[in-house]
Amino acid sequence: MSIAPGSRRGPSLTPPPDALALSVDQVCARLQLSRPSVVHLITSGRLFAIKVGRSWRISATSLDRLLGETAGEVER
């Protein structure tokens, strides 16, 4: 089996626009943070997430709220 040039293996890090929950890797890509940083945001309560098996799913609403809070901090 060959892989076409320019194609990527694994899931896309770009979530669909109507996604309700995101993976840690998708949030890392969107926030440009490391995986441990995103997990810290989850465990500290700044990002709402649920554990599904061994992986986290982060609420898209929670991510939008966090981005709104940090945008407010930058404007001050």
MMTF fields as JSON, N, C-alpha, C and O atoms, coordinates in Angstrom:
{
  "mmtfVersion": "1.0.0",
  "mmtfProducer": "UNKNOWN",
  "numBonds": 303,
  "numAtoms": 304,
  "numGroups": 76,
  "numChains": 1,
  "numModels": 1,
  "chainsPerModel": [1],
  "groupsPerChain": [76],
  "chainIdList": ["A"],
  "bondAtomList": [4, 2, 8, 6, 12, 10, 16, 14, 20, 18, 24, 22, 28, 26, 32, 30, 36, 34, 40, 38, 44, 42, 48, 46, 52, 50, 56, 54, 60, 58, 64, 62, 68, 66, 72, 70, 76, 74, 80, 78, 84, 82, 88, 86, 92, 90, 96, 94, 100, 98, 104, 102, 108, 106, 112, 110, 116, 114, 120, 118, 124, 122, 128, 126, 132, 130, 136, 134, 140, 138, 144, 142, 148, 146, 152, 150, 156, 154, 160, 158, 164, 162, 168, 166, 172, 170, 176, 174, 180, 178, 184, 182, 188, 186, 192, 190, 196, 194, 200, 198, 204, 202, 208, 206, 212, 210, 216, 214, 220, 218, 224, 222, 228, 226, 232, 230, 236, 234, 240, 238, 244, 242, 248, 246, 252, 250, 256, 254, 260, 258, 264, 262, 268, 266, 272, 270, 276, 274, 280, 278, 284, 282, 288, 286, 292, 290, 296, 294, 300, 298],
  "bondOrderList": [1, 1, 1, 1, 1, 1, 1, 1, 1, 1, 1, 1, 1, 1, 1, 1, 1, 1, 1, 1, 1, 1, 1, 1, 1, 1, 1, 1, 1, 1, 1, 1, 1, 1, 1, 1, 1, 1, 1, 1, 1, 1, 1, 1, 1, 1, 1, 1, 1, 1, 1, 1, 1, 1, 1, 1, 1, 1, 1, 1, 1, 1, 1, 1, 1, 1, 1, 1, 1, 1, 1, 1, 1, 1, 1],
  "groupList": [{"groupName": "MET", "atomNameList": ["N", "CA", "C", "O"], "elementList": ["N", "C", "C", "O"], "formalChargeList": [0, 0, 0, 0], "bondAtomList": [1, 0, 2, 1, 3, 2], "bondOrderList": [1, 1, 2], "singleLetterCode": "M", "chemCompType": "L-PEPTIDE LINKING"}, {"groupName": "SER", "atomNameList": ["N", "CA", "C", "O"], "elementList": ["N", "C", "C", "O"], "formalChargeList": [0, 0, 0, 0], "bondAtomList": [1, 0, 2, 1, 3, 2], "bondOrderList": [1, 1, 2], "singleLetterCode": "S", "chemCompType": "L-PEPTIDE LINKING"}, {"groupName": "ILE", "atomNameList": ["N", "CA", "C", "O"], "elementList": ["N", "C", "C", "O"], "formalChargeList": [0, 0, 0, 0], "bondAtomList": [1, 0, 2, 1, 3, 2], "bondOrderList": [1, 1, 2], "singleLetterCode": "I", "chemCompType": "L-PEPTIDE LINKING"}, {"groupName": "ALA", "atomNameList": ["N", "CA", "C", "O"], "elementList": ["N", "C", "C", "O"], "formalChargeList": [0, 0, 0, 0], "bondAtomList": [1, 0, 2, 1, 3, 2], "bondOrderList": [1, 1, 2], "singleLetterCode": "A", "chemCompType": "L-PEPTIDE LINKING"}, {"groupName": "PRO", "atomNameList": ["N", "CA", "C", "O"], "elementList": ["N", "C", "C", "O"], "formalChargeList": [0, 0, 0, 0], "bondAtomList": [1, 0, 2, 1, 3, 2], "bondOrderList": [1, 1, 2], "singleLetterCode": "P", "chemCompType": "L-PEPTIDE LINKING"}, {"groupName": "GLY", "atomNameList": ["N", "CA", "C", "O"], "elementList": ["N", "C", "C", "O"], "formalChargeList": [0, 0, 0, 0], "bondAtomList": [1, 0, 2, 1, 3, 2], "bondOrderList": [1, 1, 2], "singleLetterCode": "G", "chemCompType": "PEPTIDE LINKING"}, {"groupName": "ARG", "atomNameList": ["N", "CA", "C", "O"], "elementList": ["N", "C", "C", "O"], "formalChargeList": [0, 0, 0, 0], "bondAtomList": [1, 0, 2, 1, 3, 2], "bondOrderList": [1, 1, 2], "singleLetterCode": "R", "chemCompType": "L-PEPTIDE LINKING"}, {"groupName": "LEU", "atomNameList": ["N", "CA", "C", "O"], "elementList": ["N", "C", "C", "O"], "formalChargeList": [0, 0, 0, 0], "bondAtomList": [1, 0, 2, 1, 3, 2], "bondOrderList": [1, 1, 2], "singleLetterCode": "L", "chemCompType": "L-PEPTIDE LINKING"}, {"groupName": "THR", "atomNameList": ["N", "CA", "C", "O"], "elementList": ["N", "C", "C", "O"], "formalChargeList": [0, 0, 0, 0], "bondAtomList": [1, 0, 2, 1, 3, 2], "bondOrderList": [1, 1, 2], "singleLetterCode": "T", "chemCompType": "L-PEPTIDE LINKING"}, {"groupName": "ASP", "atomNameList": ["N", "CA", "C", "O"], "elementList": ["N", "C", "C", "O"], "formalChargeList": [0, 0, 0, 0], "bondAtomList": [1, 0, 2, 1, 3, 2], "bondOrderList": [1, 1, 2], "singleLetterCode": "D", "chemCompType": "L-PEPTIDE LINKING"}, {"groupName": "VAL", "atomNameList": ["N", "CA", "C", "O"], "elementList": ["N", "C", "C", "O"], "formalChargeList": [0, 0, 0, 0], "bondAtomList": [1, 0, 2, 1, 3, 2], "bondOrderList": [1, 1, 2], "singleLetterCode": "V", "chemCompType": "L-PEPTIDE LINKING"}, {"groupName": "GLN", "atomNameList": ["N", "CA", "C", "O"], "elementList": ["N", "C", "C", "O"], "formalChargeList": [0, 0, 0, 0], "bondAtomList": [1, 0, 2, 1, 3, 2], "bondOrderList": [1, 1, 2], "singleLetterCode": "Q", "chemCompType": "L-PEPTIDE LINKING"}, {"groupName": "CYS", "atomNameList": ["N", "CA", "C", "O"], "elementList": ["N", "C", "C", "O"], "formalChargeList": [0, 0, 0, 0], "bondAtomList": [1, 0, 2, 1, 3, 2], "bondOrderList": [1, 1, 2], "singleLetterCode": "C", "chemCompType": "L-PEPTIDE LINKING"}, {"groupName": "HIS", "atomNameList": ["N", "CA", "C", "O"], "elementList": ["N", "C", "C", "O"], "formalChargeList": [0, 0, 0, 0], "bondAtomList": [1, 0, 2, 1, 3, 2], "bondOrderList": [1, 1, 2], "singleLetterCode": "H", "chemCompType": "L-PEPTIDE LINKING"}, {"groupName": "PHE", "atomNameList": ["N", "CA", "C", "O"], "elementList": ["N", "C", "C", "O"], "formalChargeList": [0, 0, 0, 0], "bondAtomList": [1, 0, 2, 1, 3, 2], "bondOrderList": [1, 1, 2], "singleLetterCode": "F", "chemCompType": "L-PEPTIDE LINKING"}, {"groupName": "LYS", "atomNameList": ["N", "CA", "C", "O"], "elementList": ["N", "C", "C", "O"], "formalChargeList": [0, 0, 0, 0], "bondAtomList": [1, 0, 2, 1, 3, 2], "bondOrderList": [1, 1, 2], "singleLetterCode": "K", "chemCompType": "L-PEPTIDE LINKING"}, {"groupName": "TRP", "atomNameList": ["N", "CA", "C", "O"], "elementList": ["N", "C", "C", "O"], "formalChargeList": [0, 0, 0, 0], "bondAtomList": [1, 0, 2, 1, 3, 2], "bondOrderList": [1, 1, 2], "singleLetterCode": "W", "chemCompType": "L-PEPTIDE LINKING"}, {"groupName": "GLU", "atomNameList": ["N", "CA", "C", "O"], "elementList": ["N", "C", "C", "O"], "formalChargeList": [0, 0, 0, 0], "bondAtomList": [1, 0, 2, 1, 3, 2], "bondOrderList": [1, 1, 2], "singleLetterCode": "E", "chemCompType": "L-PEPTIDE LINKING"}],
  "groupTypeList": [0, 1, 2, 3, 4, 5, 1, 6, 6, 5, 4, 1, 7, 8, 4, 4, 4, 9, 3, 7, 3, 7, 1, 10, 9, 11, 10, 12, 3, 6, 7, 11, 7, 1, 6, 4, 1, 10, 10, 13, 7, 2, 8, 1, 5, 6, 7, 14, 3, 2, 15, 10, 5, 6, 1, 16, 6, 2, 1, 3, 8, 1, 7, 9, 6, 7, 7, 5, 17, 8, 3, 5, 17, 10, 17, 6],
  "groupIdList": [1, 2, 3, 4, 5, 6, 7, 8, 9, 10, 11, 12, 13, 14, 15, 16, 17, 18, 19, 20, 21, 22, 23, 24, 25, 26, 27, 28, 29, 30, 31, 32, 33, 34, 35, 36, 37, 38, 39, 40, 41, 42, 43, 44, 45, 46, 47, 48, 49, 50, 51, 52, 53, 54, 55, 56, 57, 58, 59, 60, 61, 62, 63, 64, 65, 66, 67, 68, 69, 70, 71, 72, 73, 74, 75, 76],
  "secStructList": [7, 7, 7, 7, 6, 6, 7, 7, 1, 1, 7, 7, 1, 1, 7, 7, 6, 6, 7, 1, 3, 3, 3, 2, 2, 2, 2, 2, 2, 2, 2, 6, 7, 7, 2, 2, 2, 2, 2, 2, 2, 2, 2, 6, 6, 1, 1, 7, 3, 3, 3, 3, 6, 6, 3, 3, 3, 3, 3, 2, 2, 2, 2, 2, 2, 2, 2, 2, 2, 2, 2, 2, 2, 2, 2, 7],
  "xCoordList": [0.84, 0.0, 0.88, 1.799, 0.613, 1.396, 0.526, -0.7, 1.197, 0.51, 0.815, 1.971, -0.207, -0.033, 0.802, 0.697, 1.632, 2.424, 1.506, 0.45, 1.924, 1.157, 0.069, -0.505, -0.232, -1.242, -0.587, 0.624, -1.419, -0.898, -1.494, -2.619, -0.728, -1.251, -1.931, -1.611, -2.865, -3.524, -4.64, -4.894, -5.313, -6.453, -6.01, -4.897, -6.899, -6.626, -6.645, -7.459, -5.759, -5.745, -6.683, -6.834, -7.313, -8.275, -9.671, -10.183, -10.288, -11.612, -12.659, -12.494, -13.722, -14.806, -15.421, -15.394, -15.972, -16.501, -17.62, -17.832, -18.337, -19.451, -19.097, -19.991, -17.818, -17.382, -17.8, -17.644, -18.329, -18.729, -17.603, -17.54, -16.713, -15.598, -14.351, -14.424, -13.221, -11.944, -10.978, -11.09, -10.041, -9.0, -7.929, -7.886, -7.078, -5.978, -5.071, -4.619, -4.802, -3.941, -4.546, -3.823, -5.856, -6.511, -6.419, -6.184, -6.606, -6.498, -5.05, -4.812, -4.095, -2.675, -2.384, -1.718, -2.885, -2.649, -3.328, -2.759, -4.533, -5.278, -4.665, -4.602, -4.216, -3.644, -2.139, -1.546, -1.526, -0.074, 0.625, 1.564, 0.119, 0.683, 1.113, 0.682, 1.968, 2.395, 1.289, 0.373, 1.391, 0.419, 0.361, -0.737, 1.506, 1.433, 0.751, 0.074, 0.922, 0.271, -1.242, -1.966, -1.723, -3.169, -3.726, -4.797, -3.021, -3.469, -3.51, -4.406, -2.559, -2.573, -3.807, -4.423, -4.17, -5.381, -6.616, -7.544, -6.618, -7.745, -7.769, -8.8, -6.632, -6.602, -6.759, -7.193, -6.412, -6.587, -8.008, -8.365, -8.824, -10.204, -10.446, -11.581, -9.429, -9.62, -10.267, -10.903, -10.116, -10.767, -11.622, -11.142, -12.879, -13.75, -13.497, -13.527, -13.25, -13.002, -13.515, -13.645, -13.802, -14.175, -13.206, -12.644, -13.028, -12.135, -12.964, -13.958, -12.554, -13.2, -12.145, -11.236, -12.282, -11.23, -9.962, -9.949, -8.897, -7.626, -7.366, -6.316, -8.297, -8.062, -9.061, -10.148, -8.681, -9.522, -10.28, -9.774, -11.499, -12.275, -12.63, -13.27, -12.205, -12.378, -13.604, -13.776, -14.438, -15.641, -15.25, -14.422, -15.85, -15.579, -16.026, -15.384, -17.12, -17.607, -16.597, -16.358, -16.009, -15.009, -13.772, -13.197, -13.37, -12.22, -12.523, -11.677, -13.723, -14.11, -14.122, -13.708, -14.604, -14.634, -13.214, -12.935, -12.319, -10.924, -10.29, -9.579, -10.545, -9.993, -10.551, -9.832, -11.821, -12.417, -11.799, -11.574, -11.519, -10.882, -9.482, -9.104, -8.707, -7.338, -7.293, -6.363, -8.282, -8.337, -8.602, -8.049, -9.459, -9.73, -8.495, -8.302, -7.644, -6.425, -5.445, -4.727, -5.415, -4.482, -4.906, -4.054, -6.223, -6.714, -6.515, -6.459, -6.408, -6.296, -5.013, -4.77],
  "yCoordList": [-1.178, 0.0, 1.235, 1.343, 2.152, 3.383, 4.558, 4.53, 5.569, 6.783, 7.876, 8.089, 8.56, 9.61, 10.745, 11.051, 11.373, 12.513, 13.604, 13.891, 14.192, 15.272, 14.8, 15.614, 13.506, 13.022, 12.756, 12.556, 12.76, 12.561, 11.309, 10.921, 10.69, 9.543, 10.066, 11.148, 9.295, 9.631, 10.627, 11.091, 10.955, 11.863, 13.293, 13.7, 14.028, 15.434, 16.226, 15.953, 17.195, 18.035, 19.22, 20.006, 19.353, 20.429, 19.885, 19.055, 20.356, 19.836, 20.386, 21.49, 19.644, 20.188, 21.38, 21.436, 22.333, 23.546, 23.294, 24.111, 22.193, 21.913, 20.877, 20.271, 20.675, 19.69, 20.133, 21.299, 19.199, 19.488, 19.217, 19.819, 18.307, 17.95, 17.745, 17.3, 18.073, 18.008, 17.12, 16.958, 16.553, 15.757, 16.694, 17.877, 16.158, 16.953, 17.438, 18.583, 16.586, 16.988, 18.134, 19.028, 18.117, 19.204, 20.511, 21.571, 20.433, 21.632, 22.137, 23.344, 21.22, 21.608, 22.391, 23.426, 21.892, 22.558, 23.923, 24.89, 23.996, 25.265, 26.316, 27.492, 25.901, 26.854, 27.019, 27.918, 26.157, 26.134, 25.956, 26.672, 24.964, 24.604, 23.147, 22.38, 22.782, 21.385, 20.549, 21.078, 19.257, 18.325, 18.448, 18.507, 18.49, 18.658, 19.968, 20.008, 21.02, 22.295, 22.18, 22.696, 21.511, 21.34, 20.435, 20.71, 19.373, 18.487, 19.257, 19.034, 20.155, 20.985, 21.895, 22.076, 22.465, 23.292, 22.466, 22.97, 21.21, 20.319, 19.998, 20.151, 19.554, 19.13, 20.301, 20.111, 21.512, 22.682, 23.245, 24.136, 22.718, 23.153, 24.306, 24.767, 24.78, 25.888, 25.433, 26.235, 24.156, 23.563, 22.399, 21.521, 22.383, 21.259, 20.127, 20.328, 18.951, 17.775, 16.544, 16.526, 15.517, 14.231, 13.185, 13.319, 12.164, 11.076, 10.011, 9.525, 9.659, 8.603, 7.527, 7.673, 6.444, 5.434, 6.022, 6.458, 6.033, 6.6, 7.998, 8.577, 8.551, 9.864, 10.899, 10.558, 12.139, 13.255, 13.792, 13.764, 14.284, 15.024, 16.358, 16.411, 17.436, 18.78, 19.409, 19.354, 19.995, 20.663, 21.862, 22.682, 21.954, 23.087, 24.393, 25.428, 24.348, 25.532, 25.999, 27.198, 25.055, 25.382, 26.011, 26.955, 25.484, 26.046, 27.469, 28.353, 27.702, 29.052, 30.015, 31.168, 29.523, 30.36, 30.723, 31.874, 29.735, 29.986, 30.999, 31.904, 30.85, 31.789, 33.195, 34.179, 33.293, 34.593, 35.227, 36.437, 34.416, 34.924, 35.425, 36.502, 34.668, 35.07, 36.257, 37.06, 36.388, 37.571, 38.813, 39.878, 38.679, 39.794, 40.205, 41.389, 39.233, 39.546, 40.311, 41.186, 39.985, 40.633, 42.077, 42.955, 42.334, 43.673, 44.628, 45.839, 44.124, 45.001, 45.729, 46.498],
  "zCoordList": [0.0, 0.0, 0.0, 0.812, -0.89, -0.938, -0.515, -0.619, -0.045, 0.392, -0.609, -0.974, -1.046, -2.045, -1.471, -0.283, -2.303, -1.836, -1.289, -1.853, -0.202, 0.407, 1.354, 2.077, 1.37, 2.308, 3.652, 3.749, 4.685, 6.031, 6.623, 6.308, 7.48, 8.231, 9.473, 9.966, 9.972, 11.228, 11.037, 9.926, 12.14, 12.069, 11.792, 12.125, 11.184, 10.907, 12.214, 13.096, 12.335, 13.533, 13.395, 14.33, 12.239, 12.033, 12.319, 11.568, 13.413, 13.74, 12.78, 12.26, 12.538, 11.725, 12.44, 13.67, 11.703, 12.34, 13.336, 14.232, 13.207, 14.115, 15.189, 15.779, 15.441, 16.436, 17.837, 18.202, 18.61, 19.989, 20.967, 22.038, 20.593, 21.465, 20.619, 19.473, 21.196, 20.499, 21.261, 22.477, 20.542, 21.186, 21.748, 21.41, 22.597, 23.154, 22.019, 22.041, 21.037, 19.93, 19.118, 18.679, 18.918, 18.2, 18.981, 18.402, 20.301, 21.139, 21.156, 21.116, 21.214, 21.161, 19.891, 19.927, 18.77, 17.492, 17.45, 16.945, 17.977, 17.932, 18.852, 18.494, 20.032, 20.998, 20.845, 21.441, 20.052, 19.885, 21.232, 21.581, 21.972, 23.269, 23.226, 22.365, 24.167, 24.263, 24.898, 25.527, 24.725, 25.303, 26.833, 27.386, 27.539, 29.0, 29.419, 30.446, 28.647, 28.973, 28.867, 29.719, 27.833, 27.658, 28.755, 29.296, 29.084, 30.165, 31.485, 32.299, 31.705, 32.918, 32.937, 33.988, 31.794, 31.723, 32.087, 32.72, 31.687, 32.001, 33.495, 34.15, 34.03, 35.439, 36.398, 37.534, 35.961, 36.821, 36.75, 37.521, 35.815, 35.722, 34.759, 34.638, 34.081, 33.133, 31.837, 31.153, 31.486, 30.322, 30.782, 31.499, 30.381, 30.736, 29.755, 28.541, 30.282, 29.452, 30.174, 31.398, 29.392, 29.968, 29.445, 28.358, 30.225, 29.853, 29.138, 29.676, 27.94, 27.163, 26.958, 26.141, 27.712, 27.692, 28.283, 29.435, 27.495, 27.963, 27.426, 27.707, 26.66, 26.064, 26.572, 27.037, 26.476, 26.883, 25.683, 24.561, 25.916, 24.927, 25.562, 26.612, 24.912, 25.441, 24.797, 23.579, 25.61, 25.132, 24.258, 24.654, 23.072, 22.181, 22.834, 22.655, 23.586, 24.287, 25.328, 25.475, 26.047, 27.05, 26.411, 26.954, 25.26, 24.555, 24.098, 24.232, 23.56, 23.14, 24.326, 24.207, 25.476, 26.688, 27.116, 27.452, 27.101, 27.469, 26.519, 26.957, 25.228, 24.253, 24.473, 24.303, 24.847, 25.146, 26.378, 26.409, 27.398, 28.616, 28.32, 28.78, 27.564, 27.278, 26.342, 26.412, 25.461, 24.583, 25.419, 25.146, 26.454, 27.352, 28.131, 28.403, 28.497, 29.223, 28.345, 28.827, 27.069, 26.152, 25.903, 25.773, 25.834, 25.553, 26.717, 26.507, 27.928, 29.121, 29.163, 30.093]
}
